[in-house]
Amino acid sequence: MGFLLRDAEKIICAVIFLGMTALGFANVVVRYGTNLSLAATEELLTNGFLLLTVFGGAIAARRGEHLAVTLVHDALPRALWKPLFLMSVLLTVGLLALSAWFSWQALTNLYGNGMRSYALGLPAWYYQAALPFGFALIIVRYIQHALEVLKGRAKDEIPDV
């Protein structure tokens, strides 16, 4: 059961990617076999990419493989690396918290106005529902990685000064 908590985003990404692959393959087979198209697959695939992006961001945050600009970091003396790292962690968590909050606001707005998707006619909030939780998961994974860096167990350790 522990692997579910440890690797939840990997499992989610694998399931979404498998479903998207099957859906895209079915669309190609139907299109070339019957000269028709499964038009609704575009809607599902587009929203699948959105979910893959968010949950893939959680995977990158946990591994410490997120984008980083190290120009200022590398130019500073080693004694300032840890305070700069802590400041970047606080700013990153703040930005992710704002992203979670704004995506929650968008979710409640879509739920409240009853907007429906263009192809399948599903409530539009279905596609938005996982985003606030995805951003919250990125926060958790990013903090996990930051703690490993501070304890010296990660690949991009901050040296003790």
Stockholm file with secondary structure:
# STOCKHOLM 1.0

chainA/1-161         MGFLLRDAEKIICAVIFLGMTALGFANVVVRYGTNLSLAATEELLTNGFLLLTVFGGAIAARRGEHLAVTLVHDALPRALWKPLFLMSVLLTVGLLALSAWFSWQALTNLYGNGMRSYALGLPAWYYQAALPFGFALIIVRYIQHALEVLKGRAKDEIPDV
#=GR chainA/1-161 SS CHHHHHTHHHHHHHHHHHHHHHHHHHHHHHHHHHSCCCTHHHHHHHHHHHHHHHHHHHHHHHHTCSCCCCHHHHHSCGGGHHHHHHHHHHHHHHHHHHHHHHHHHHHHHHHHHTCBCSSSCCBTHHHHTHHHHHHHHHHHHHHHHHHHHHHTCSTTCCCCC
#=GC SS_cons         CHHHHHTHHHHHHHHHHHHHHHHHHHHHHHHHHHSCCCTHHHHHHHHHHHHHHHHHHHHHHHHTCSCCCCHHHHHSCGGGHHHHHHHHHHHHHHHHHHHHHHHHHHHHHHHHHTCBCSSSCCBTHHHHTHHHHHHHHHHHHHHHHHHHHHHTCSTTCCCCC
//
